[in-house]
């Protein structure tokens, strides 16, 4: 019985709090500063990524972009080789290979 009363009170408090927080989080007083903060964080991340790429480049090591470019070229070469192997197997006379 005590538990049921406590549970009902908790549920009422949770419902009222959820409604209040939902209204508050939709307020321009919260959304605008949060948007500015997100924009600044994104700009800082982009600047950090550029700095890291420049640092690794100065050391002569490949950057993430360099690695992705190399991997793409390797994948293209592999696809071409597979196509050539397929063509060769089609041109081979029966009984060989």
C-alpha positions in Angstrom: 0.0 0.0 0.0 2.8 2.4 0.9 4.6 1.4 -2.3 1.5 2.1 -4.5 1.2 5.6 -3.0 4.9 6.3 -3.5 4.7 5.0 -7.1 1.7 7.2 -7.9 3.5 10.2 -6.5 6.6 9.4 -8.4 4.7 9.0 -11.7 2.9 12.3 -11.2 6.3 14.0 -10.5 7.9 12.4 -13.5 5.0 13.4 -15.8 5.0 17.0 -14.6 8.8 17.2 -14.9 8.8 15.7 -18.4 6.3 18.2 -19.6 8.2 21.1 -18.1 11.5 20.0 -19.5 10.0 19.4 -23.0 8.7 23.0 -23.0 11.9 24.4 -21.7 14.1 22.5 -24.2 12.0 23.8 -27.1 12.4 27.3 -26.0 14.5 29.7 -28.1 16.3 30.7 -25.0 17.8 27.2 -24.9 17.9 26.3 -28.6 19.8 29.4 -29.9 22.8 29.1 -27.5 22.8 25.4 -28.1 22.9 25.9 -31.8 25.8 28.4 -31.5 27.7 26.0 -29.3 27.2 23.2 -31.8 28.4 25.5 -34.6 31.5 26.5 -32.7 32.2 22.9 -31.7 32.0 21.8 -35.4 34.3 24.6 -36.4 36.8 23.7 -33.7 36.7 20.0 -34.8 37.3 21.0 -38.5 40.2 23.2 -37.4 41.7 20.4 -35.3 41.3 17.9 -38.2 43.1 20.4 -40.5 45.9 20.8 -38.0 46.3 17.1 -37.5 46.5 16.6 -41.3 49.1 19.3 -41.6 51.1 17.9 -38.8 51.2 14.4 -40.2 51.9 15.8 -43.6 54.9 17.7 -42.2 56.3 14.5 -40.9 55.9 12.9 -44.3 53.3 10.4 -43.1 50.1 9.9 -45.1 47.0 11.6 -43.8 43.6 10.0 -43.6 42.7 11.5 -47.0 45.8 10.1 -48.5 45.1 6.7 -47.1 41.5 6.8 -48.4 42.7 7.9 -51.9 45.2 5.0 -52.0 42.6 2.5 -50.8 40.2 3.7 -53.5 42.9 3.3 -56.2 43.7 -0.2 -54.9 40.1 -1.2 -55.0 39.8 0.1 -58.6 42.9 -1.9 -59.6 41.5 -5.0 -57.9 38.2 -4.6 -59.8 40.0 -4.3 -63.1 42.2 -7.3 -62.4 39.1 -9.4 -61.6 37.4 -8.2 -64.8 40.5 -9.2 -66.9 40.8 -12.6 -65.2 37.1 -13.1 -66.1 37.7 -12.2 -69.7 40.7 -14.4 -69.9 38.8 -17.4 -68.5 36.1 -16.8 -71.2 38.7 -16.7 -74.0 40.6 -19.8 -72.9 39.9 -22.9 -75.0 38.2 -25.8 -73.3 40.5 -28.3 -71.7 43.1 -25.8 -70.6 43.4 -24.4 -67.1 
